[in-house]
Amino acid sequence: WRRAAPVPGAGPLRLRAALQLVNRAGLVSEAELIEFRSEVETLAAKIGASVSAPEMRQAIDSARELDQVCADADIQVALHLVAAEGKRFERATLLLAARDLGLQAEEGHRFALRDGQGRVLYVVGEREDDGAKEGAIGGLTLLLDVPRVPEVGKVYESMVRCASHLATVLGGEIVDDNGRALDERALTAIEAELLRVGKVLESR
């Protein structure tokens, strides 16, 4: 919270109080909504103002519907890059490839591609279960958080190109969460589903 700067010679005629009803933790409870409304009415009484607010049941119903839309779109897409059996990726080669791809180094042996506003589009990290040895790693994971990126189709295409480039440079294969190889047909099918989800998000 911070104090609103006063306007010289004038006071506010209207104030708006807002409560976010849905986030990734889920839906606001009716008890929280009642408490919020009570606090606003108390504030209004103290400053001699009247209160205009939507019906609580309508707000809860709208929030519940939006929560379902968000849950359906709360998707993370992971592409894994694995080395051939008995082989490992050289970390020095990965660093050079990441730089060529415009990836920025992050904490925890991760890289991120960011847009002009500094938003993370997708991340590239070492697989946790690969038993990495000093100077070499056995696998990478490229991760895209669908609700948090603009133009998800374009970002996904960029991530696929990144995975393909890394596979070529490092000598690896792109697989899914179950270790199955992802060919062009499978990657295109994923893109089609993401475009559908993206349209739903844009419409809301």
N, C-alpha and C positions, 0 to 999 in steps of 0.2 A: 504493500500500500504506500502511496505517497500523496501528500497534500496537493490539491489542485491549485494552480496559481490563480490568484484573484485578477479580475479584469478591472483596471482603474475606473472608478466612477460608475460601476455597474455591478449588480449581483446577478446570479443565475436565475432565470425564470423557470427553467425546467431541468430536472436531473433524471438520468436514466440509470437504473440499477439492473444488472444482468447476472444471471447464474447459468453456467454451462450445464446442460442437462445430460449430455452424453460425452464420454471420453473412452479411452481404451480400457479403463478399469470397469466400464459398464454404465448402467443407468443410475441417475440420481434417485434417492429414495423419496417417498412421499413425506417422510419425517423431515428430511433435509429441506425439501421444498416449502413445507409449512413453516419451518424455522426461518428460512430466508424471507418469506413473505411477511412474517411477523416482525422481523428486524426492519424491513423497509417501512412498514406501517408505523412502527415506533419512531423511526427517524422522521417520517412525514409529520407525525403529531408534534414532535419537538420543534420543528421549523415552520409549523403552520401551513403545511402543504396538503393537497389532496392526492390520492393515489389512484392510478388507473392501471389495471393488470389483467392479463388473460385469465380465463378460468383454469383452475389447477388441473381438473380432469382432462381438459383439452391439451394442456401442456404435457401432461404425463403420457397421454395417448400418442401425441406427436413424437415425443422423445423415444417411446418404446418402438415405434415404427422406424425411426432413424437409427436406433441402436441395432435393429435387425439388418438394415442396409449396411451399416458399418461392419457388423460381424461377418456378413457375406463377403465383404471386400477387404477384410483384414488378412491379407495374403502376403507371404514372403516367398519369393522365388529364389531357389538356390541351384546353382550349377557347380558341380564339383570337377576338379581337374586332378586326375591321379596319374602317377608315374607308372611306367611298365613294371611288371613284377621284378623285384630285385633291384630296381633302379630308384633314384631319388632326384629331385630338382635341386640344382645348385642355387643357393640363396643369392650369390653375387649376380648370376644371370637374371634371376627374378628382379632384382633391384634395377638393373639396366632396362629390362623390358617394361617395368612399371613406369619408369621415368619417360620412356618413349611413348607410352600410352597416356601420359598426362595425369597419372595417378599420384596422389599426395600421400606421403608416409603418415601414418597415425600411430597411436599407442598400441601396444600389444601385437607387434609384427603384422599390422594391417595396413592396407592402402585404401584410399577412397577417391572416387571421381566426384568432383563437386561442380556445380554450375556457377554462373557469374555472380549469383547472390550468396554463394557459400553453402548452399544446400547440398547434402549428400545425396547423390543419385544411386550409387551402389558401392559396396565395399568388397575388397579382396583380402581374405585372411587365410592363414595357415590352418589346416584341418587339425582339430584338437586331438584326434585319435591316431595320428600318423606316426607317432614315436619318432619325432624329428631328432636328428643328430646335428651336432654343431656344423654349420656351413651348408647343410643340406636338409631338404624337407620332402616328405612323401606325398603331399597333396595340398590343394588349395580349394577354397570355397568362395564363390562369387555370390553375393547376396543383395537382392533388391527388395526394398520394403514398399510394396505397391501403393498404399494410401498416402505415402509421404513424398511421392515424386510427381512432377508435372509431366504430361505427355508420356504416359507409362509405355506406350508402344515404342516410341523412339528410344527411350532409356533402355528398354529390354534389348532392342536391336544393338545398341551400343555395347551392352554387357555381353551379348553373344559374340560380337566381333572381338571384344577384349579376350574372352575365353578362347576363341579360336586362335588368336594371335599368340596367347600364352602357351597353348597346346603345341603350336608349331615351334616356337622358340625353345620351350623347355623340354619338348618331347613327351607330351602327355596325352590323355584322352578325356573328353568331356563325358561325365556320367551323371545320373540322377541320385536321389537320396539312397536308393537301393543298390547302387553300383552298376546299374544297367547303362550301356552306352546310349548317348543321345545323338541321333543322326539329324539331318536337316529336316526331315519330316516331323520328328518329335518336337524339335525346337519351334517349328512353324505352328504346330498345334498349341503349344504353350502360349505363343504370341497371340493367337486368335482368341484364347480365353481371356488373356490380359486386356485385350482391346475391348472385349465385352464388359469386363469389370470397370475399365476406365470410363466407358460411356455412362455407366450407372453412377459413378462418382461425380462426373461432370454434370449430370442432370440434377443432382442433389446439391 
